[in-house]
Amino acid sequence: MTKITLDDIEYESEDFDEGQQNILQEIQYNSTVKNQIEYQLHSITTLGSILVERLKKSLASDAKT
């Protein structure tokens, strides 16, 4: 399986008991969800910036007419 490093100590995950395997799976799931949320936040932030710029351009065009 995989080597896991905690506090500079390496562990073989194949040597984990069932409880430790469950904790490792939960850590991996948590990491996946965290990465998905960070991606969503980045996407929403980027879209917000694009929309603000679009509004600014629209208002500038209206002010010229």
N, CA, C and O of each residue as an XYZ file, in Angstrom:
260
protein
N       0.827     -1.192      0.000
C       0.000      0.000      0.000
C       0.869      1.252      0.000
O       1.845      1.354     -0.742
N       0.493      2.188      0.841
C       1.119      3.502      0.803
C       1.872      3.776      2.094
O       1.493      3.311      3.169
N       2.941      4.536      1.962
C       3.649      5.012      3.147
C       3.025      6.334      3.568
O       2.778      7.210      2.739
N       2.779      6.464      4.841
C       2.196      7.667      5.427
C       3.243      8.272      6.353
O       3.838      7.559      7.162
N       3.474      9.578      6.244
C       4.433     10.251      7.106
C       3.689     11.186      8.045
O       2.974     12.086      7.603
N       3.860     10.968      9.337
C       3.280     11.814     10.380
C       4.389     12.229     11.334
O       5.070     11.380     11.908
N       4.569     13.518     11.500
C       5.630     14.029     12.381
C       6.987     13.410     12.055
O       7.721     12.987     12.948
N       7.307     13.364     10.758
C       8.587     12.848     10.257
C       8.805     11.353     10.520
O       9.936     10.871     10.453
N       7.724     10.620     10.818
C       7.822      9.169     11.015
C       7.001      8.509      9.910
O       5.838      8.854      9.698
N       7.620      7.550      9.205
C       6.927      6.850      8.128
C       6.231      5.603      8.662
O       6.775      4.864      9.482
N       5.011      5.392      8.172
C       4.222      4.219      8.530
C       3.754      3.546      7.247
O       3.458      4.225      6.264
N       3.686      2.232      7.248
C       3.123      1.466      6.134
C       1.629      1.322      6.389
O       1.220      0.731      7.388
N       0.817      1.861      5.489
C      -0.622      1.804      5.711
C      -1.152      0.365      5.652
O      -2.221      0.077      6.191
N      -0.420     -0.520      5.011
C      -0.861     -1.922      4.975
C      -0.771     -2.574      6.352
O      -1.387     -3.612      6.593
N       0.002     -1.961      7.256
C       0.118     -2.487      8.617
C      -0.946     -1.914      9.554
O      -1.009     -2.303     10.721
N      -1.775     -1.005      9.068
C      -2.797     -0.384      9.908
C      -3.888     -1.403     10.231
O      -4.217     -2.269      9.420
N      -4.436     -1.276     11.432
C      -5.592     -2.103     11.758
C      -6.846     -1.459     11.141
O      -6.754     -0.407     10.509
N      -7.990     -2.078     11.321
C      -9.212     -1.590     10.673
C      -9.568     -0.166     11.099
O      -9.967      0.650     10.268
N      -9.427      0.130     12.367
C      -9.724      1.473     12.863
C      -8.805      2.518     12.255
O      -9.251      3.601     11.876
N      -7.531      2.195     12.163
C      -6.563      3.116     11.569
C      -6.826      3.296     10.071
O      -6.684      4.399      9.544
N      -7.208      2.220      9.391
C      -7.566      2.321      7.970
C      -8.776      3.243      7.799
O      -8.816      4.057      6.876
N      -9.756      3.113      8.688
C     -10.941      3.967      8.621
C     -10.577      5.436      8.823
O     -11.095      6.310      8.127
N      -9.697      5.700      9.764
C      -9.256      7.077     10.001
C      -8.523      7.607      8.773
O      -8.753      8.743      8.360
N      -7.644      6.797      8.186
C      -6.914      7.209      6.983
C      -7.879      7.510      5.838
O      -7.703      8.502      5.129
N      -8.884      6.677      5.650
C      -9.876      6.911      4.602
C     -10.627      8.212      4.855
O     -10.920      8.953      3.917
N     -10.936      8.488      6.105
C     -11.629      9.734      6.447
C     -10.737     10.945      6.155
O     -11.217     11.965      5.661
N      -9.451     10.833      6.456
C      -8.502     11.908      6.150
C      -8.443     12.132      4.640
O      -8.450     13.277      4.187
N      -8.384     11.064      3.864
C      -8.332     11.179      2.406
C      -9.617     11.801      1.866
O      -9.571     12.655      0.981
N     -10.757     11.376      2.394
C     -12.039     11.950      1.968
C     -12.088     13.436      2.304
O     -12.504     14.256      1.486
N     -11.656     13.771      3.524
C     -11.629     15.160      3.960
C     -10.777     16.005      3.019
O     -11.159     17.122      2.670
N      -9.638     15.483      2.611
C      -8.747     16.201      1.704
C      -9.406     16.415      0.343
O      -9.280     17.485     -0.252
N     -10.103     15.404     -0.142
C     -10.793     15.516     -1.429
C     -11.876     16.587     -1.370
O     -11.977     17.418     -2.272
N     -12.681     16.569     -0.319
C     -13.747     17.564     -0.165
C     -13.158     18.963     -0.039
O     -13.670     19.908     -0.640
N     -12.093     19.101      0.731
C     -11.424     20.394      0.902
C     -10.953     20.935     -0.448
O     -11.150     22.111     -0.755
N     -10.334     20.077     -1.247
C      -9.852     20.508     -2.560
C     -11.004     20.922     -3.467
O     -10.885     21.892     -4.215
N     -12.116     20.197     -3.407
C     -13.280     20.557     -4.211
C     -13.847     21.912     -3.787
O     -14.204     22.733     -4.632
N     -13.925     22.138     -2.498
C     -14.453     23.405     -1.993
C     -13.523     24.557     -2.359
O     -13.987     25.631     -2.743
N     -12.220     24.341     -2.244
C     -11.264     25.383     -2.629
C     -11.395     25.711     -4.112
O     -11.313     26.878     -4.494
N     -11.597     24.699     -4.950
C     -11.785     24.925     -6.382
C     -13.066     25.727     -6.629
O     -13.076     26.666     -7.425
N     -14.132     25.351     -5.946
C     -15.396     26.070     -6.101
C     -15.260     27.519     -5.662
O     -15.761     28.420     -6.334
N     -14.591     27.751     -4.548
C     -14.388     29.109     -4.055
C     -13.572     29.923     -5.053
O     -13.898     31.079     -5.323
N     -12.523     29.335     -5.598
C     -11.707     30.026     -6.595
C     -12.550     30.369     -7.819
O     -12.461     31.477     -8.347
N     -13.366     29.419     -8.268
C     -14.216     29.638     -9.443
C     -15.227     30.745     -9.193
O     -15.437     31.597    -10.056
N     -15.853     30.744     -8.028
C     -16.847     31.771     -7.692
C     -16.192     33.139     -7.579
O     -16.754     34.134     -8.034
N     -15.015     33.198     -6.980
C     -14.287     34.453     -6.847
C     -13.930     35.009     -8.223
O     -14.095     36.201     -8.483
N     -13.443     34.140     -9.095
C     -13.095     34.564    -10.452
C     -14.327     35.064    -11.200
O     -14.278     36.116    -11.838
N     -15.418     34.331    -11.131
C     -16.650     34.747    -11.794
C     -17.134     36.081    -11.246
O     -17.578     36.938    -12.011
N     -17.054     36.270     -9.936
C     -17.442     37.549     -9.344
C     -16.640     38.701     -9.904
O     -17.197     39.757    -10.205
N     -15.346     38.514    -10.049
C     -14.489     39.557    -10.615
C     -14.852     39.855    -12.059
O     -14.881     41.014    -12.474
N     -15.126     38.816    -12.813
C     -15.524     39.000    -14.211
C     -16.830     39.781    -14.297
O     -16.955     40.687    -15.120
N     -17.790     39.445    -13.467
C     -19.073     40.137    -13.486
C     -18.946     41.604    -13.083
O     -19.612     42.462    -13.663
N     -18.103     41.899    -12.101
C     -17.877     43.289    -11.700
C     -17.283     44.071    -12.870
O     -17.716     45.190    -13.144
N     -16.301     43.499    -13.559
C     -15.697     44.169    -14.712
C     -16.727     44.384    -15.820
O     -16.747     45.432    -16.466
N     -17.572     43.394    -16.031
C     -18.615     43.508    -17.043
C     -19.579     44.654    -16.704
O     -19.987     45.414    -17.582
N     -19.932     44.762    -15.429
C     -20.826     45.838    -14.988
C     -20.153     47.197    -15.158
O     -20.783     48.154    -15.609
N     -18.873     47.282    -14.796
C     -18.141     48.545    -14.956
C     -18.134     49.000    -16.416
O     -18.382     50.168    -16.714
N     -17.844     48.055    -17.326
C     -17.826     48.399    -18.748
C     -19.203     48.835    -19.225
O     -19.317     49.776    -20.011
N     -20.234     48.171    -18.765
C     -21.591     48.512    -19.154
C     -21.951     49.915    -18.659
O     -22.545     50.706    -19.391
N     -21.590     50.211    -17.421
C     -21.890     51.536    -16.861
C     -21.087     52.617    -17.558
O     -21.594     53.716    -17.780
N     -19.837     52.323    -17.907
C     -19.008     53.291    -18.622
C     -19.593     53.581    -19.997
O     -19.595     54.727    -20.447
N     -20.087     52.551    -20.658
C     -20.714     52.733    -21.980
C     -21.973     53.588    -21.860
O     -22.216     54.445    -22.710
N     -22.770     53.371    -20.830
C     -23.987     54.142    -20.612
C     -23.672     55.608    -20.318
O     -24.409     56.501    -20.734
N     -22.584     55.849    -19.605
C     -22.207     57.213    -19.244
C     -21.767     57.996    -20.483
O     -21.928     59.216    -20.517
N     -21.226     57.337    -21.483
C     -20.753     58.003    -22.700
C     -21.906     58.388    -23.620
O     -21.767     59.304    -24.431
N     -23.049     57.698    -23.507
C     -24.162     57.980    -24.414
C     -25.106     59.012    -23.881
O     -26.090     59.347    -24.541
